[in-house]
Amino acid sequence: MLKTRMITAVVLLAVLLPVLFFKHFPAFAAVATAFFAAAIWESLRLFKNPRALPIAAVCAAAFVYVFLSGAVDPQPRFWFTLGVAIWALRFAPALGTGLPPPAGLGNTLLSMVYAVAIVACFAAIVALFRHSPAYLLSVMALVWIADIGAYFSGKAFGKRKLAPSISPGKSWEGAFGGGVAVLALAALSVALAPSVPALADTFAVRLQGALGWAAALAILVLVAAASVVGDLFESMLKRRAGIKDSSNLLPGHGGVLDRIDALLPVLPLAALIGTWL
């Protein structure tokens, strides 16, 4: 399994890093569309939709037309705001209140709202990439470091379960460690930015420069918390569906949603905040 995970990770990096490094928008658009289509397809499968594949294809075509073709104004701030509102008002509370039965109108409506949240996330990916690939990566890095910090903190200190009925392996100590890791990475970025020009246009550095440390720290804690919510919500969907992974598209890693679940609430939030900086 470890060998498979490593091979898949190397292949993904071999595809994604050149796309970001060379800032080639057509290549980025192709990769983003493929990942978007996969995420929609996987989400529909989680909701037991029998027409997952054709619906995902239609959604991918619409995504290209609205967000990538330049034919229309995609109104990105609307999508960022909608995405943040969905997570704050519907999905985060669902961690406590639970999900509707896996059949019926409630399930259908929830599947549609989750699809909209995926659209908002990928709208943010496009907008952040257009700003700069480094800016997009800097937001993703905060989520990745939160996950890494949570894993090692949970392993070392985890005692109190965060959400035992949803994801028994997660602990409050792990979540706290993830938040500390995010703040540490942000502080390091700000400290190094004067001597490393590439860091000047990253999310944490711009956040601290525009709002000061107090507001920046509060927002970064919110980012870390949002990443946990995204992870837990997808875990809840998978548990209800009775599956371990959202798909097997990424051997050793599961599906696309398994890799981006924590990014789904964070990227629209970061993009929305970025419009105010």
N, C-alpha and C positions, 0 to 999 in steps of 0.2 A: 504493500500500500504506500509506504513512504517513497519508494522508487517511482511509483506512478505519479504521486503528488508532485515530486520534484520535476519529472519530465514535463508534466502539464504546465507547471509554473514557468519553466524555462521557455516553453513554446509561447505561452502568453506574453512573457516579457519580450521575446524576440519579435512579436507582432506589435505590441503596444508601445514599447519605448521608441522605436524608430518613427512611428506615427507622431508621437508627441515631440520628439527631438527635432524632427525636420519641419514640424508645423504645417504639414501638407493637408489642407482641409478636405479634399476629396477622399483621401485615405482614411482620415479621421471619421468622415461621414459614413463611409462604408462599414467601418468597425463599430461605430456607435449604433448604426441601424441594425446590424447583426445582433449585438448584445440587447438592444431594445426589443427586437422581435422575440428573442429567446426568453427574456424576462416576462413579457406579456404571455407567451405560450405557457411558461411554467406557472405563472400566477393563475391562469385559467384552469390548469390541471389541478392546482391546489383546491379549487372550488368545484371540481368535478364537472367542468363544462365539456360536453362531448364534441363541441366544435372549436376546440382550442386552436388548432392549427390554422384553419381558414380565417378565424377572427384575428389571430396574431399577424397574419399576412396583410390583412386589410389595415390594421393599426400601424404596421410598419410603413406601408405606403403613405398613410396619412401623416405619420411622423416626418417622413422625408419631405413631403410637400409643404408642411407647415413650418418646420424648424430648420430644414437644411437647404431647400431649393431657392430661397430668397424670393419666392413668388408672392408671399404675403407677409404682413407684419405679425410675428408670432405672439406679440404682447407678453414678453417673458416675465415681467414683474407680476402680471396676473397669475401666471402659472406658479411662480415661486410662492406668492401669497396663498394661493389655493392649496398648494402642497403643505405648507406650514400649518394652515388651518385644519386640514384633514388629520394630520398627525396629532395636533394639540387637542382637537375637539372630538375626534372619533377613535383613532387607533390607540393612543396612549391610555385613555380611560378604559378601553376594552381589555387591557391587561388585568384590570380589576373586576370588570363586569362580565367578561367572557364574550364568546362569539355566538351568533345565531346558529340554529341547527344547520347541518350541511346540506339541506334541501329546503326549497321554498323561496319566497320573495325576499326575506331578509338576507339569505345567502347570496342571491343574485345581485341585490343592491350593494352588498359589501364587496363583491367581486368587481363591480363597476367602479366603486370608490377606490379600491386598491389599484386598479388599472390606471386611474387618474393620478394617483400618487406616483406610480412608475413614470407616467408621462412628465409630471412635474420634475422628477429627479433627472430625467434625461434632457429636459429643457434646460435645467441648470448645468448639466454637463456641457451642452453645446455653448451656452452663454459664457461659462467659465473658461472653456477652451478658446473662444473668440477673444476673451480678454488676454489670456496667455496660457499656454500649456503648464508653465511653472505654477501659476496661480491655481489651476485646477488640481495639480498634483499636491500642492501645499494643503488644500482642504482634505483631499483623500488621505494624506499622510497623517493628519490629526486623527482620523477614524482608525487607521491601521495601528497607530501607536497606542490608541485607547484599547484596542483589542489585545495587543501584545501585553500592555501593562496589566490589563484585567486578567489575562491568562496566568501570568507569572505571580501576580499578587494573590490570585485565588488559590493557586497551587501551594504557595508558601503560607498564607495566613487565613485562607477561607474557612470560616466556621458557620456564619449565619447565612442561610440560603436567601437569595434575592427573590426568586420566584420558583419555589420547589415544584409546583404543579405544571409549570411551563417548561423550565429548563433547570433541572436539578443540579447541574454542574456549576451554575453561576452563584456567586456570593456577593454580599454587600462589600466585603473586603476587596474582592476583585474589582468591583465597580469603582470603589474609591481609588484603588491603585491605577485603574485606567484613567481616571480624572487627573491624578497627580502626574501621570506620564504625559498627558496632553499639555498640562501647564508647563512641565519641564521642557518639552519640545518647543513650545511657543516662546518661553523665556530664552532658550538657547538661540532660537532664530532671531529674536530681537537683539540679543547681545552681539551676535555675529554679523548682523546686517550691515553695519558701517564698514566692515572690512571685506564683506562678501557681497558684491553688488547683485548677484543672482537672487539673494534673499530679500532684496528691497521690495519686490512686487510679489510678496507672498501674503496669504490671508492673515496670519498672526501679526506680522510686522505692520501691515497696513491698519489692522484693527487697533493695535496699540498706539500707532502714530496718530490716528484720527480721534480716538476716544479716551486715551490714557489707560493706565494699568487697571484701575478698579473696574471700569466697564468692560475692558478686554477680558479680564479674568472671569467676570460673571458670564460673558458670552461663551467663552471657551468651556466653562463648566457645563453650560447649557448644551453645547455641541457634544460633549462627552456623554451627557445624559441622553440626548437624542439618539446617539449611536446605539446605546443599550436598548432603548425602546424599539428601534428598528429591528435589532437582532431578536429580541424577545417576541415581537409580534409575528415575525415569520416563523419562529419556533412554534408559536401557538397554532398558526395555520397548518404547519406540517403535522403537529401532534393530532389536531382534529382530523386531518386527512389520512392519518395512519401511515405516514411515510417518513423516512429518515432524511432524504435529500429532495430538493425541489425537482431535480432530474439527474441524469448521469452525463450531461453534455460535457462536463469538465472532469475527466477521469481522476479519481483520487480526491477531488474537491467537491463533488456533487454538481449542483447546477449554478447557473448565473445568479439567481436570487440568493443562493447560499453565500456567494461572494460579495454581493452588493447590498444585502439586507440592512446593514448598519448605515450604508450611504443614503438609503432612500429618504430618510427624514433630514439628514444633515446637509446634503447638497442644496436643496431648495432654501433651507434656512441660511446657509452661508451665502448663496447667491442673492437672496433678498437683503441681507445685511450689507453685502457688497454694493448694492445700488445706493446705499446711504452714505458710504464712505467717501 
